[in-house]
């Protein structure tokens, strides 16, 4: 079993920045890919960014150039630096980890509004 604990959400004005963090605990040796998904009201959950254990990254087109995902394997954490935030980025952000199974965090709210 793997537990994921997220932090860093909140309210920010358009153009602002936030940094999300996710700490993994439990059977972490099996984690191959970690990432962030988001779900806005009335919409499906979508991939934001993910990173492999070796550091290969993938981003949704809508966040390329604005968001950066990073991973600290020694601390079993993954971060999402979000810059130049837009109202369309408003959503609940979920940490995800893939190993022998898929694991999800509880979600953290990000609201971009003036």
C-alpha positions as CSV (number, residue, x, y, z in Angstrom):
1,X,0.0,0.0,0.0
2,X,1.0,3.6,-0.7
3,X,-0.2,6.7,0.9
4,X,0.0,10.1,-0.7
5,X,-0.2,13.4,1.2
6,X,-0.7,16.6,-0.8
7,X,-0.1,20.2,0.3
8,X,0.1,23.6,-1.2
9,X,-3.2,24.4,-2.7
10,X,-5.1,27.7,-2.2
11,X,-6.4,30.9,-3.7
12,X,-4.3,32.9,-6.0
13,X,-4.8,35.8,-8.4
14,X,-4.4,35.3,-12.2
15,X,-0.7,35.5,-13.1
16,X,0.3,34.2,-9.7
17,X,2.2,31.1,-8.6
18,X,1.6,28.1,-6.4
19,X,3.7,25.1,-5.5
20,X,2.0,21.8,-4.8
21,X,3.8,19.0,-3.0
22,X,3.0,15.3,-2.6
23,X,4.8,13.0,-0.1
24,X,4.6,9.3,-0.6
25,X,4.8,6.7,2.2
26,X,4.4,3.0,2.5
27,X,5.5,0.6,-0.3
28,X,7.3,3.4,-2.2
29,X,10.0,1.2,-3.7
30,X,7.5,0.1,-6.4
31,X,6.6,3.6,-7.6
32,X,7.5,4.1,-11.2
33,X,5.6,7.2,-12.2
34,X,4.3,10.0,-10.1
35,X,2.2,12.9,-11.3
36,X,-0.6,15.3,-10.9
37,X,-4.2,15.3,-12.3
38,X,-6.9,17.8,-11.9
39,X,-10.7,17.9,-12.0
40,X,-12.7,21.0,-12.5
41,X,-16.4,21.1,-11.7
42,X,-18.4,19.3,-14.4
43,X,-15.3,18.0,-16.2
44,X,-13.4,14.8,-16.3
45,X,-10.2,14.3,-14.4
46,X,-7.3,15.1,-16.7
47,X,-3.5,14.6,-16.6
48,X,-1.6,17.8,-15.8
49,X,2.0,16.4,-15.6
50,X,3.9,13.3,-14.7
51,X,7.4,12.2,-14.1
52,X,9.1,8.8,-14.2
53,X,11.6,7.6,-11.7
54,X,14.3,8.3,-14.2
55,X,13.1,11.9,-14.7
56,X,11.2,11.8,-18.0
57,X,8.4,14.3,-17.9
58,X,5.1,14.7,-19.8
59,X,2.8,17.8,-19.6
60,X,-0.7,18.6,-20.8
61,X,-0.5,21.1,-23.7
62,X,-2.5,23.6,-21.6
63,X,0.2,23.9,-19.0
64,X,3.4,23.6,-21.0
65,X,5.8,26.5,-20.3
66,X,3.9,27.4,-17.1
67,X,4.1,24.3,-14.9
68,X,7.1,22.3,-13.9
69,X,7.0,18.9,-12.3
70,X,10.0,17.7,-10.2
71,X,10.7,14.6,-8.1
72,X,13.0,13.9,-5.2
73,X,13.4,10.1,-5.1
74,X,15.5,10.3,-1.8
75,X,12.5,12.0,-0.1
76,X,9.8,10.3,-2.0
77,X,8.2,13.6,-3.0
78,X,6.9,15.1,-6.2
79,X,6.3,18.8,-6.7
80,X,4.4,20.9,-9.2
81,X,5.5,24.5,-9.6
82,X,2.6,26.4,-11.2
83,X,3.4,29.8,-12.6
84,X,1.3,32.4,-14.6
85,X,-1.8,30.7,-13.3
86,X,-5.1,31.3,-15.2
87,X,-8.7,31.0,-14.1
88,X,-9.0,27.9,-16.2
89,X,-6.5,26.2,-13.9
90,X,-9.0,26.3,-11.1
91,X,-9.6,22.7,-10.1
92,X,-9.0,20.0,-7.4
93,X,-5.5,18.7,-8.0
94,X,-4.8,15.1,-7.2
95,X,-1.4,13.4,-6.7
96,X,-1.1,10.1,-8.5
97,X,1.5,7.3,-8.2
98,X,1.8,4.2,-10.4
99,X,3.5,1.1,-9.2
100,X,1.9,-2.3,-8.8
101,X,-1.4,-0.4,-8.6
102,X,-2.6,3.2,-9.1
103,X,-2.7,5.3,-6.0
104,X,-4.4,8.7,-5.4
105,X,-4.1,11.5,-2.9
106,X,-7.2,13.1,-1.3
107,X,-6.9,16.2,-3.5
108,X,-6.1,19.9,-2.9
109,X,-8.1,22.8,-4.2
110,X,-6.5,25.4,-6.4
111,X,-8.6,28.5,-7.1
112,X,-7.4,31.2,-9.5
113,X,-9.5,34.3,-9.2
114,X,-9.3,38.0,-8.8
